[in-house]
Amino acid sequence: MAEKILVYPVILKQEAHDVFVTIPDIDGGYTQGDNVEDAIRMAQDAMGNLLEDVDGKDYPQASNPNDLKLQDDENLVYVAINIDDFKRRYSKTVRTNVTIPKALKEKAKQEHINLSRVLTDALYEVMR
């Protein structure tokens, strides 16, 4: 399965001590960083968090950069995020019931094995 890479234009504006970030295509798409590199990392984080629960077919369309009006002190850059990787790393967890043999559960407990981690890892492996 191909990874979903999202690319959006991002507007950077140098403030007194920070770089202010606007992601015009994503509602609530504002953040800031200590410098340009940090601002881009923060933009990726904001994109991931704001789009984490969006259905894959409904991601906002990226603007045409020619349609964006920039002030003299603003710069346009493109920021990409692998949304599938973001979801794997930072997605909210949910509780679910599974059924396994009692003896296997007891053995896992003795071995201090985290069943949630094992199941999560196994599911990622199966879905590759």
C-alpha positions as CSV (number, residue, x, y, z in Angstrom):
1,M,0.0,0.0,0.0
2,A,1.4,3.4,-1.0
3,E,2.1,5.9,1.7
4,K,0.0,9.1,1.5
5,I,2.2,12.2,1.2
6,L,0.4,15.5,1.6
7,V,2.0,18.7,0.3
8,Y,0.7,22.2,1.1
9,P,1.9,25.7,0.5
10,V,2.9,27.4,3.8
11,I,3.4,31.0,4.5
12,L,6.3,32.0,6.7
13,K,6.7,35.4,8.3
14,Q,9.6,36.4,10.5
15,E,8.4,38.1,13.7
16,A,10.6,39.6,16.4
17,H,12.0,36.3,17.7
18,D,9.9,33.7,16.0
19,V,8.8,32.6,12.5
20,F,5.0,32.7,12.3
21,V,3.4,29.9,10.1
22,T,0.1,30.0,8.2
23,I,-1.2,27.0,6.4
24,P,-3.9,28.6,4.3
25,D,-5.6,25.3,3.1
26,I,-6.2,23.8,6.6
27,D,-8.7,25.3,9.0
28,G,-6.8,26.3,12.2
29,G,-3.5,26.0,10.3
30,Y,-1.4,28.4,12.4
31,T,1.8,27.7,14.4
32,Q,5.2,29.2,14.9
33,G,8.8,28.1,15.3
34,D,12.1,29.5,16.7
35,N,13.6,29.7,13.2
36,V,12.7,28.5,9.7
37,E,13.7,24.9,10.3
38,D,11.7,24.7,13.5
39,A,8.8,26.5,11.8
40,I,8.7,23.8,9.1
41,R,8.8,21.0,11.7
42,M,6.0,22.8,13.5
43,A,4.0,23.1,10.3
44,Q,4.3,19.4,9.7
45,D,3.1,18.7,13.2
46,A,0.2,21.1,12.8
47,M,-0.7,19.5,9.5
48,G,-0.6,16.0,11.0
49,N,-2.7,16.9,14.1
50,L,-5.3,18.9,12.1
51,L,-5.7,16.2,9.4
52,E,-5.3,13.1,11.6
53,D,-9.0,12.3,11.7
54,V,-9.8,13.4,8.1
55,D,-10.9,10.6,5.8
56,G,-8.3,9.9,3.2
57,K,-10.5,11.1,0.3
58,D,-11.4,14.3,2.0
59,Y,-8.0,16.0,2.6
60,P,-8.2,19.7,1.6
61,Q,-7.0,20.5,-1.8
62,A,-3.7,22.4,-2.0
63,S,-4.0,26.0,-3.2
64,N,-2.4,27.2,-6.4
65,P,0.5,29.3,-5.2
66,N,-0.5,32.0,-7.8
67,D,-3.8,32.5,-6.0
68,L,-2.1,33.3,-2.6
69,K,-1.5,36.9,-1.9
70,L,1.7,37.4,0.1
71,Q,2.8,40.5,2.0
72,D,6.3,41.8,1.3
73,D,7.7,40.2,4.5
74,E,6.2,36.8,3.9
75,N,7.7,33.8,2.1
76,L,6.0,30.8,0.5
77,V,7.4,27.4,0.9
78,Y,5.9,23.9,0.4
79,V,5.8,21.5,3.3
80,A,5.2,17.8,2.9
81,I,4.1,15.3,5.5
82,N,3.7,11.5,5.3
83,I,0.2,11.4,6.9
84,D,0.3,7.6,7.2
85,D,3.6,7.7,9.1
86,F,2.3,10.5,11.3
87,K,-0.8,8.5,12.2
88,R,1.3,5.5,13.0
89,R,3.5,7.5,15.3
90,Y,1.1,9.8,17.0
91,S,-2.4,8.7,16.5
92,K,-4.7,8.5,19.5
93,T,-5.1,5.0,20.9
94,V,-8.4,3.3,21.5
95,R,-9.3,0.5,23.7
96,T,-10.5,-2.8,22.1
97,N,-11.3,-6.3,23.2
98,V,-9.5,-9.3,21.7
99,T,-9.9,-13.0,22.5
100,I,-6.8,-15.1,23.0
101,P,-6.2,-18.4,24.8
102,K,-6.0,-18.0,28.6
103,A,-2.7,-19.8,28.9
104,L,-1.1,-17.5,26.3
105,K,-2.3,-14.4,28.2
106,E,-0.8,-15.8,31.4
107,K,2.5,-16.6,29.8
108,A,2.6,-13.1,28.2
109,K,2.0,-11.6,31.7
110,Q,4.8,-13.7,33.2
111,E,7.1,-12.5,30.4
112,H,6.1,-8.9,30.9
113,I,4.9,-8.7,27.3
114,N,2.7,-5.7,26.4
115,L,-0.1,-7.3,24.4
116,S,-1.3,-4.0,23.0
117,R,2.2,-3.3,21.6
118,V,2.5,-6.8,20.1
119,L,-1.0,-6.6,18.5
120,T,-0.3,-3.1,17.1
121,D,3.1,-4.2,15.6
122,A,1.5,-7.3,14.1
123,L,-1.3,-5.4,12.5
124,Y,1.2,-2.9,10.9
125,E,3.2,-5.9,9.6
126,V,0.1,-7.6,8.1
127,M,-1.0,-4.3,6.5
128,R,2.3,-3.6,4.7
